[in-house]
């Protein structure tokens, strides 16, 4: 039986991370068509809802539409549903953490990227790529970042990044930082934009 998710909340969660629908589909292990259908109709199977909640690192109940029967009940029934969903989401998160990386994506590397303009945060995204291959993301249509990450024999991650700034017509390569970062540790780089403003990039690999 399908459940009704909050379409606006789904879109907000995805856009907050600067993810495209295709990237959400990749992280959640769903097809692009399924993600598009869910964002359009809000209707999702329990399995799809759990996968999206795990990708967003949140609980399924946080994504439910207010008029869904699962959130209309009150009192003991509502608390019972909430507890079951919380336990289910927690179990899914644990299972996803192990199964996701150990099987389907054992050879992939995730790099968390935080971007700020001066002191103002403007993006927090997750880049996922096969070892030695590149992935990219755009920030506010002003910045494009390409990242190639490779796991080293000592467990560290070599992050080869290319940072482009949009000049109104094309993206210009501004810097190519190369970083050797320990797993789950962060490395920061400051780069001046085309207008001279300082932008800060924080790379955090997650093996």
Secondary structure by P-SEA (a helix, b strand, c coil): ccccccaaaaaaaaaaacccaaaaaaaacccaaaaaaaaacccccaaaaaaaaaaacccccccccccccccccccaaaaaaaaaaaaaaaaaaaaaaaaaaacccccbbbbbbbbbccccccbbbbbbbcccccccccccccbbbbbbbbbccccbbbbbbbbbbbccccccccbbbbbbccccbbbbbbbbccccbbbbbbbbbcc
